[in-house]
């Protein structure tokens, strides 16, 4: 249902309205880095594309994506460890079988493991409620089996939902969702199971959108991230904010892009005493403990 052309998941409230919390140690800006660890089947109906390719099988785009798991994700892990940057790893559950040891390596480096569906070769868009419930259950169960506990957070493949997605996630026990990127602060989404927290996830400071879609250069993406961090640090002087950065190993893991992105990680390390460098799950822990209802 909708009111005045809007939905009923959350009401409107401007970012200038105060929230009753600051981040740990009184810091105003929380920064987290989301690393999308994804798997695509060889002839999947949905592939991220570096070029348009009508051929099937689509070797150009499939191999570019597979390179991300064989090379890019490992190089990105190395450089994030070099600068001591924590990560929220958004994991397709079928990646455990397709790339043995990859998710385990990110876990071993201290990454939070959140759910990102079964595979990015499929989309929830248009699914029946029963099929979507099964997708969520399969992804959740596999991650819980591998990690020893269920994931707290969810990002839908392609950020594609049905009208029932927040309800199904809340019913499956999720505490936060990253799909609703309409604010710089967490807010509560209403569901038939009770509230679920929306944690900010970026469309601008996102290498897939900036580089693969808008064709920004590696240097331009570096500058986007640096400007976003520094300007939001100023904005956060008057209220707690979240600055997320989203990465995909098949994009940012390329050596020429990593060369530029090191400057972003170096800047985050330099700001460690001024910002809260954290994970999406820890942001949820703080924001969900107080009234963030929108």
PyMOL commands that set and color helices and strands:
alter all, ss='L'
color gray80, all
select helices_A, chain A and resi 24-26+59-83+95-98+102-108+129-147+157-159+165-171+207-213+218-238+249-252+255-270+280-287
alter helices_A, ss='H'
color red, helices_A
select strands_A, chain A and resi 2-3+6-7+29-37+88-91+112-115+153-154+176-177+187-189+196-198+241-248+276-278
alter strands_A, ss='S'
color yellow, strands_A
deselect
rebuild
show_as cartoon
